[in-house]
Amino acid sequence: MPRKLPSINPVTPQEVLKLEDLGQLVRNQRAQAKLRIDDAAALSFVSSDLLSRLENGRPVTTDKLLKVLDGLGLRMLVVPAGDSAGVTSELEALRAGRIQSGDLSNTNGHDE
């Protein structure tokens, strides 16, 4: 039986607070790319089983996680918890076209 594509979840969390959030982000990216799990795994140089575990919120090693993120065109950004709301709102504004990429303010409040 051929594997089917997952549906795109419009309420996927943007902030990862638990492994399930990360799994939802990965699955949603795969759905948007219209990739079956075995094809996405091959692009990421990991097994389908590993990708399934990740998408279901189960632990995987960091090196494998980074391979999957890279294979799906995702990047991890780690920011101080106090800055996450500001970073999230600026990214949403950027996606909506309300600001240009060069106009993002420095979220830590310091000029460089």
LOVOVEX-818169 format. One line per field, with one value per residue: residue number from 1; residue in one letter; x, z, y negated of N, C-alpha, C in turn. Coordinates in steps of 0.2 Angstrom, whole numbers, plus 2048, in hexadecimal, padded with zeros to 3 digits. Example, Ala and Ser with C-alpha at 12.3 -4.5 7.8 and 13.67 -1.06 7.14 Angstrom:
2
pos 1:2 .
code A:S .
n.east 842:840 .
n.up 827:823 .
n.north 81C:80B .
ca.east 83E:844 .
ca.up 827:824 .
ca.north 816:805 .
c.east 842:840 .
c.up 827:827 .
c.north 810:800 .
***
This chain:
112
pos 1:2:3:4:5:6:7:8:9:10:11:12:13:14:15:16:17:18:19:20:21:22:23:24:25:26:27:28:29:30:31:32:33:34:35:36:37:38:39:40:41:42:43:44:45:46:47:48:49:50:51:52:53:54:55:56:57:58:59:60:61:62:63:64:65:66:67:68:69:70:71:72:73:74:75:76:77:78:79:80:81:82:83:84:85:86:87:88:89:90:91:92:93:94:95:96:97:98:99:100:101:102:103:104:105:106:107:108:109:110:111:112 .
code M:P:R:K:L:P:S:I:N:P:V:T:P:Q:E:V:L:K:L:E:D:L:G:Q:L:V:R:N:Q:R:A:Q:A:K:L:R:I:D:D:A:A:A:L:S:F:V:S:S:D:L:L:S:R:L:E:N:G:R:P:V:T:T:D:K:L:L:K:V:L:D:G:L:G:L:R:M:L:V:V:P:A:G:D:S:A:G:V:T:S:E:L:E:A:L:R:A:G:R:I:Q:S:G:D:L:S:N:T:N:G:H:D:E .
n.east 804:803:80C:803:802:804:7F8:7F7:7FA:7F2:7F3:800:80C:818:821:82C:828:828:82C:822:81D:828:828:81B:81E:828:821:817:81E:823:817:813:81D:819:81E:820:822:82D:834:838:840:84A:850:855:85E:85C:853:842:83B:842:83E:830:830:834:82B:820:823:82C:83C:84B:85C:867:86F:868:85C:860:864:858:851:859:857:84A:84A:849:84E:856:853:859:854:854:848:840:841:839:82C:82D:835:82E:822:828:82D:821:81B:825:822:815:818:818:823:834:842:84E:84A:848:848:855:853:858:859:865:870:87B .
n.up 800:7FB:803:80B:80A:817:81E:81D:82C:832:83E:844:850:853:85C:864:872:876:872:869:863:85B:853:84C:845:83C:835:82F:827:81E:818:812:808:801:802:804:813:812:807:80C:816:80F:808:813:818:822:82A:826:832:83C:838:83A:848:84C:847:84F:85B:863:86A:861:85C:85D:852:847:847:843:836:830:831:829:81D:81A:818:823:831:841:84E:85C:86A:878:884:888:87D:873:870:869:85E:858:854:84B:841:83C:837:82D:825:821:819:81E:823:81D:81A:81E:827:834:845:852:85D:86A:870:86F:866:858 .
n.north 806:7F5:7E7:7DA:7C8:7BC:7B1:79F:796:788:782:785:784:776:774:77F:788:795:7A6:7AB:79F:79C:7A7:7A5:79A:79E:7A8:7A0:799:7A2:7A6:79A:79A:7A5:7B2:7C3:7CD:7D6:7D1:7C4:7C8:7CF:7C4:7BD:7C5:7CF:7DC:7E2:7E6:7DF:7D2:7D3:7D5:7C9:7C0:7C4:7C0:7C6:7C9:7C6:7C6:7B8:7B5:7BC:7B6:7A9:7AC:7B0:7A4:79C:7A3:7A1:793:78B:781:77F:774:76D:764:759:75C:751:749:74F:74C:740:743:74C:745:73B:744:749:73D:73A:745:742:738:72B:725:722:72D:728:71F:724:722:722:72E:72E:722:71B:711:715 .
ca.east 800:808:80B:800:805:800:7F4:7FB:7F6:7F2:7F5:806:810:81E:826:82C:829:829:82E:81C:81D:82D:825:816:821:82B:81C:814:823:823:811:814:822:816:822:81E:827:833:838:83B:845:850:853:858:863:85A:84E:83B:83A:844:83A:82A:830:835:824:81B:825:830:843:850:862:867:872:863:857:863:864:851:84F:85C:854:843:84B:848:854:854:855:858:854:852:841:83D:841:836:826:82F:838:828:81E:82C:82D:81A:81B:829:81E:80F:81A:817:82A:839:846:853:848:847:84C:859:84E:85B:859:86B:873:881 .
ca.up 800:7FB:809:809:80C:81D:81D:820:832:832:845:846:854:850:861:867:879:878:86C:865:85F:856:84E:848:840:837:831:82B:821:819:815:80D:803:7FD:803:808:818:80F:802:810:81A:80B:807:819:81A:828:829:827:839:840:837:83D:84F:84D:846:854:862:867:86A:85D:85D:85A:84B:843:847:83E:82F:82E:830:823:817:819:817:829:835:848:851:863:86C:87F:885:888:876:86E:86D:864:858:854:851:846:83C:83A:833:828:821:81F:815:822:824:819:81E:821:82C:83A:84A:856:863:871:872:86E:85F:857 .
ca.north 800:7EF:7E3:7D4:7C2:7BA:7AB:79A:794:781:780:787:77F:774:775:786:789:79C:7AA:7AB:799:79D:7AC:7A2:795:7A2:7AC:79B:797:7A8:7A6:795:79C:7AA:7B7:7C9:7CE:7DA:7CC:7BF:7CC:7D0:7BD:7BB:7CA:7D2:7E1:7E0:7E7:7D9:7CC:7D4:7D4:7C2:7BD:7C6:7BD:7CA:7C7:7C8:7C3:7B1:7B5:7BE:7B0:7A4:7AF:7AF:79D:79A:7A6:79E:78C:787:77F:77F:76E:76E:75D:758:75C:74A:746:753:749:73B:746:74F:740:739:749:749:737:73B:74A:73F:732:724:722:725:731:724:71A:727:71F:726:72F:72E:71B:718:710:719 .
c.east 804:806:808:803:801:7FD:7F8:7F6:7F7:7F4:7FB:80A:816:823:826:82D:829:82A:828:81B:822:82B:820:819:824:826:818:818:823:81D:811:818:81F:81B:820:824:82E:837:83B:841:84B:853:857:85E:862:855:847:839:83C:840:833:82A:831:82E:81F:81E:829:838:847:857:863:86A:86D:85E:85A:863:85D:84F:852:859:84E:844:849:84E:851:857:854:859:852:84B:83D:83D:83C:830:827:831:832:824:822:82C:826:819:81F:825:819:811:819:81E:82F:83E:84C:851:846:84B:850:855:851:85B:860:86D:879:886 .
c.up 800:801:807:80C:812:81B:820:826:832:839:848:84A:851:855:864:86E:87B:871:867:860:859:850:849:843:83A:832:82C:825:81C:815:810:807:7FF:7FD:807:80D:816:80B:807:814:815:809:80D:81C:820:826:82A:82E:83D:83F:83A:844:850:84D:84B:85B:866:866:864:85E:85A:853:846:842:842:837:82C:82D:82A:81C:815:818:81D:82D:83C:84A:858:866:874:87F:885:882:871:86B:868:85E:854:851:84B:840:839:835:82D:822:81D:81A:818:823:81F:81D:821:826:833:83F:84E:85C:86A:874:871:867:85E:853 .
c.north 7FA:7EB:7DC:7CE:7BF:7B3:7A5:797:78C:77E:783:782:77D:774:77C:786:790:7A0:7AA:7A5:799:7A2:7A9:79D:799:7A6:7A6:799:79C:7A8:7A0:796:7A2:7B0:7BD:7CA:7D1:7D5:7C7:7C2:7CC:7C9:7BB:7C0:7CE:7D8:7DF:7E1:7E1:7D3:7CD:7D3:7CD:7BE:7BF:7C4:7C1:7C8:7CA:7C4:7BC:7B1:7B7:7B9:7AB:7A6:7AE:7A8:79A:79D:7A3:796:788:786:77E:778:76E:767:75E:758:756:747:749:750:744:73E:749:74A:73C:73E:749:743:737:740:747:739:72B:721:725:728:72D:71F:71E:724:724:727:72F:727:718:716:713:714 .
***
